[in-house]
Amino acid sequence: MNKNFLKFFVISLISIYLVSSPFKITSFASTNDNEIVNTASGTLMIDSTARLTQSAEGGSVTITYAEKNKSVEWVVRPKGGLPFEFIGFINIKKSTGALVKSYPISGYGTTSASGSVSLYNAYGLRSGTTYRAQITGIASNSAGTKFYIQNGVEISFKYQK
């Protein structure tokens, strides 16, 4: 069999799988120091969990939708290793971009801060509907350096009661 045909066939199968995945992920990358800026989109599915981790020069952020316990989990890891505080929001939006709910979040640490927002029986969310969970916020370390999550890092998920 022709090697070029085989490569094309394998790449085509992988592409079809990724396009048909039920979780759409919008990925992000950094273009400026200490900023995480929206640049591209793709698809990801890990064990019935939508998860996105994006690293940039200022650190990294992970947002996950845990289908089993109907929660949005987040982790923020600014670079530098100094004590820091993070303040932000998890925004739940319709697929059109309209805001449905906004949950304030915060945490502190030296290497990471994390938490979760329960969507179990969340008022205003309809079963079988696709939503987007977006994390936005700012981390400030003990030296006064600020790390921004700009334009929000977000994942899409289908909410089921």
C-alpha positions in Angstrom: 0.0 0.0 0.0 1.3 3.5 -0.8 2.7 5.2 2.3 1.2 8.6 1.4 -2.2 7.1 1.0 -1.9 5.4 4.5 -0.8 8.7 6.1 -3.7 10.5 4.5 -6.1 7.8 5.6 -4.9 7.9 9.2 -5.0 11.7 9.4 -8.5 11.7 7.9 -9.7 9.2 10.5 -8.3 11.3 13.3 -9.8 14.5 11.9 -13.2 12.9 11.6 -13.0 11.7 15.2 -12.0 15.2 16.5 -14.7 17.0 14.5 -17.4 14.6 15.8 -16.4 14.8 19.4 -19.3 16.0 21.6 -17.1 18.6 23.5 -15.9 21.7 21.7 -13.0 23.5 23.3 -11.8 27.0 22.6 -8.1 27.1 23.3 -6.0 30.1 24.2 -2.3 31.1 24.1 -0.2 34.1 25.1 0.9 36.9 22.9 2.1 39.3 25.7 3.8 38.8 29.0 1.5 37.8 31.9 -1.6 37.6 29.6 -3.6 34.6 28.3 -5.2 35.7 25.1 -7.8 34.0 22.9 -6.1 32.8 19.7 -7.5 29.5 18.3 -10.1 26.7 18.7 -10.1 22.9 18.7 -11.8 19.9 20.2 -11.0 17.6 23.1 -12.7 14.8 25.1 -11.1 13.0 28.0 -13.2 10.3 29.8 -16.5 12.1 29.5 -14.9 15.3 30.8 -14.3 18.4 28.9 -11.0 19.8 30.0 -8.7 22.6 28.7 -5.3 23.6 30.0 -3.6 26.5 28.5 -0.1 27.7 29.3 1.3 31.1 28.6 4.3 33.2 29.7 2.5 34.3 32.8 1.3 30.9 33.9 -1.4 28.4 33.1 -5.1 28.0 33.7 -7.2 24.8 33.5 -11.0 24.6 33.3 -12.9 21.3 33.4 -16.5 20.3 33.1 -17.1 17.2 35.3 -20.2 15.6 33.9 -20.7 13.0 36.7 -21.0 15.6 39.5 -22.2 18.5 37.2 -19.5 20.9 38.2 -17.0 23.3 36.6 -13.5 22.9 38.1 -10.7 25.3 37.7 -7.0 25.6 38.5 -4.8 28.8 38.1 -1.0 28.5 38.2 0.8 31.9 37.8 4.5 31.7 37.3 7.0 32.9 39.8 6.5 30.7 42.9 5.5 33.7 45.1 2.4 33.7 47.3 -0.6 35.0 45.3 -4.3 35.6 45.4 -6.7 34.9 42.5 -10.1 36.6 42.1 -12.3 35.9 39.1 -15.6 34.5 37.8 -16.9 31.4 36.2 -19.5 32.6 33.6 -22.0 30.2 32.2 -23.2 31.3 28.8 -25.6 30.0 26.1 -24.1 28.8 22.9 -25.1 32.2 21.5 -22.9 34.0 24.0 -25.7 35.3 26.2 -24.8 35.2 29.9 -26.9 32.8 32.0 -25.1 32.7 35.3 -22.0 34.2 36.8 -20.2 32.7 39.9 -17.5 34.6 41.8 -14.4 32.5 42.5 -11.2 33.1 44.5 -8.2 31.3 45.9 -4.7 31.7 47.0 -1.4 29.7 47.1 2.2 29.7 46.1 2.0 27.3 43.1 -1.7 27.0 42.3 -5.2 27.9 43.4 -8.2 25.8 42.5 -11.9 25.3 43.2 -15.2 24.2 41.7 -18.6 25.5 41.0 -21.5 23.1 41.3 -24.1 23.2 38.6 -26.2 20.4 40.2 -29.8 21.7 40.2 -28.6 25.1 39.0 -31.5 27.4 38.4 -31.8 28.6 34.8 -29.9 25.7 33.1 -32.0 23.4 30.9 -31.2 19.7 30.6 -30.0 18.8 27.1 -28.8 22.3 26.3 -25.2 23.1 25.3 -23.5 25.9 27.4 -20.1 27.4 27.6 -18.2 27.7 30.9 -15.7 30.6 30.9 -13.1 31.5 33.5 -11.9 35.1 33.8 -9.9 36.8 36.5 -6.7 38.2 37.8 -3.9 36.8 40.1 -1.7 39.2 42.0 1.5 37.9 43.7 3.2 39.3 46.8 5.6 41.3 44.7 2.7 43.1 43.1 2.9 41.4 39.7 -0.5 40.9 38.1 -1.5 37.9 35.9 -4.6 38.3 33.8 -6.9 35.8 32.1 -7.9 37.9 29.2 -10.9 37.2 26.9 -11.8 34.2 29.2 -10.7 30.6 28.7 -13.8 28.5 28.0 -15.2 25.1 27.3 -18.5 23.9 25.9 -20.5 21.2 27.5 -24.0 19.6 27.3 -25.9 20.0 30.6 -27.9 16.9 31.7 -29.9 16.7 34.9 
